[in-house]
Amino acid sequence: MTNNQPYKNAVLDDKELQEGLKKINPKFGDFVTRVAGEVWGLPLIDQKTKALITIAIDIVNQSHNGPGNPFPAHIDMALKQGATREEIEELLLFMCVYAGFNKVAGCFGMLKEIFQQIGGQGTAAMTPDYATRERQQTVAFYTLLWKKQDLNTALFSDYWKNVNGSLGAQLPGQYQNWQHHLDPQIIDIWPTLNGIKSTATEIDRCDGIAEIIFANESDRQAYFQSAYLLENDGKNLFSKAVGYTTSPGNSVTYIDRLNGAIDAIKLHVLIKKTDGASLAEFRQYMSDTFAPAISKNQEVLKFRLHLFDPRPHPPSDPHYESPEKQYQAAFEIAFANYQEMQQFFRSKDYLAATKIQGNYIKEINALPERSTYTFVDEGHITQIGKGSSKVTEMIANVGTNNYSSESPLSNGNYNGKSSLAQHLQGVQHFGITVDDMDKAIEFYTEVLGGKIAIGGDGFYGEDLHNLLFQKEELEALQKGINPRSVGVPNIRDNTQESLDVRFISFGNTCVEVIHFRDAKLSPKAPNVFSKVPSSVGFANVPHISFHVKDDVDLNDFAQMLEDECQRRGMTNVVVNKTIHVNSEAERRKTGLSFAKTEFPGDFDGWALFYCKGPNGEQLEFNQVRRTALKNFKRAQQEYNQLTGRNFPWASDAIKENGNMMTATTTKWEWPHTKKWPKYSGSKVDILKQLFLAGEAMNVNNFVEFFTEDCLYQFGNFPVVYGKQGIKDSSAGFLEKCEGLHHHIKNVWQPSEELVIIEMEVTYVRHDGKVFTLPCADTVRFKGDKISELRIFMDIMPMFTTP
């Protein structure tokens, strides 16, 4: 965002600087005033950058000895153009490389003296103002949140930022999204003046504030229309949530010199107006008298004011707050430290701001902030918003500064309801029920060139029967008719009918052909039902299956889907369950038993559930893992080879990005001793042995560190399960890699079961090229075995760099 603050000419508009330059040398001073002044007026480089360049040139050209030293004047000039002490110090460190440390060293001492001299001006006077970043937003949503009583503060904060916050960041329309974690135990922090109540009761002191900024009203509506999932998740956390909105122009940042760089004292102050003042009079006082006086004080680092819209919600609203408890305004204020906050309360500015506040304010509830997290910044999801903020904090603590993602949020409108799109990878297959299986296979493979991925004949079973036909059976039971009349075969026990199935790959998707026949006959027998309506028991009836991501719990997703569709009035969308029930009421009470996840042989790793679409169409949602995944990918590769195409598997799509890497043709000399002695602990020692097995390129030994049902994800490759899955996923990598070595940078162990490791890994290809890539591992244990290993890195340079 562009800062539109007008800058003065750093030379022509600074008479004090001109006089100082003339004292050094009159001719030099005149020259600078005439020539440099014109240069400073050139438009393409901003004034602050020019001031920093001047300091850099000064370091190179000057010795900084004697009375004629322009360095203090140049520092003062840079500060006036908005430079901070941190920026100047960083410039000096940078100049050490080019000018030499000895030449720069004296500048640090002089810089310290300069800031000691101007220290009396207050921290706020020495830092730039970033308020313009938030002045361009027009509307806000400001929610007070109370945690559940049975949650301790640590658990509440952890879940709010790591789970609820990341979920909320995905919703559309947001320009900024902050979580303010408060400390309601600290009271009496705001002074009492004019008899105004300044200490709220314990029950009125909230535990957090969620603040969301929108660029316009339509964006705010897009957010509200998609917030159902977030509200559902909030039931895990909050005992009470009271939301306030502001109209365009009523959420304003008057000053912001924080920019996240100072460990400041921040307060969130809630305001109730007096009964005698109208809302218009109260707002005029807050915006025209209170805010200007407060924001001009030199101790104040930030002042942001919200003037809330009235809350006309009825008592039946779950977010209802009785009128006597409602607030009409709130502001955020920050100070560098406790001493400057006390100076502020004794200042003339504060006294001027509060001189007549008794006419307009009856209660002030000041809540100290423990921490703030940004989930959306200027319309982009931050790293915290994309995933666990725990991991992000740890990365930040070791000096990483690539905190924000450049991926913009969607501004899509979801027709007033929430979307499940983030759980899907696309359409996995289309299914049709056929009367003649042999002819169907011949047509789709020999005529159209598809490749069979997996298939089988004679499937039956109680759970499979319920999975496919439960809704039709319940409707038949309700109507008192035979289920066969609505297309339901009996595949419970192989005494009447059974199921034949083939999945045929066309590269980018698959066609499934299914066939219900007399169990006593061969697959060449005709389908048991003729061609009719919606049940998959009828010939010519298609169904569509959507591919659910591997790390989504299929039963949980089924419940989410059914709940969402019922809420939308799509009452026909009901998910079948795998157990027998006698009524719809009984079905609703049976818990999460939607998905069938256990299949033998080639179908190992296949999982699915069935439901109807809103118009009665047959839908399926499925996952493809382990053995089934291997078979589908093999058939896809065969099809790609046949047609000259390059269709990827859904989860294999790779986004190219500019990762740090080094590539040389020099052979890597492996160290003879390990450099990991400072990292220890039972789980860490297991991981050391795991890394040694990896460096030995011994996959069989490597997988012995894992549980039988483990989850494993290596860089850009898809998630795999089990020891065999690890072996299979490693095949292509081992063909490229001759050797590797782990350089452990840091280790965290938040709990007995979880270890997080930051490292660099050096890989040597068979052609001799060496790549050192950044990496972060999250490892979960079950006992002494690894149940989950996720390796976060971009391994593609090993495969794509010539």
Secondary structure by P-SEA (a helix, b strand, c coil): ccccccccccccccaaaaaaaaaacaaaaaaaacaaaaaaacccccaaaaaaaaaaaaaacccccccccaaaaaaaaaaaacccaaaaaaaaaaaccccccccaaaaaaaaaaaaaaaccccccccccccccccccccbbbbbbbbccccccaaaaaaaaaacaaaaaaacccccbbbbbbbcccccccccccccccccccccccccbbbbbbbccaaaaaaaaacaaaaaaaacccccbbbbbbbccccccccccccccccccbbbbbbbbbcccccaaaaaaaaccccaaaaaacccccbbbbbbcccccccccccccccccccccbbbbbbcccaaaaaaaaacaaaaaaaccccccccbbbbbbbcccccccccccccccccccaaaaaaaaaaccccccccccccccccccccccccccccccbbbbbbccaaaaaaaacccccccccccccccccaaaaaaccaaaaaaaaaaccccccccccccccccccbbbbbbbbcccbbbbbbbbccccccccccccccccccccccccbbbbbbbccccccaaaaaaaaaaaaaaaccccbbbbbccccccaaaaaaccccccccccccccccccbbbbbcccccbbbbbcccaaaaaaaaaaaaaaaaaaccccccccccccccccccccccccccccccccccccccaaaaaaaaaaaaaaaccccccccccccbbbbbcccccccccaaaaaaaaaaaaaccccccccccccccccccbbbbbbbbbbbcccbbbbbbbbbbbbbbccccccbbbbbcccccccccc
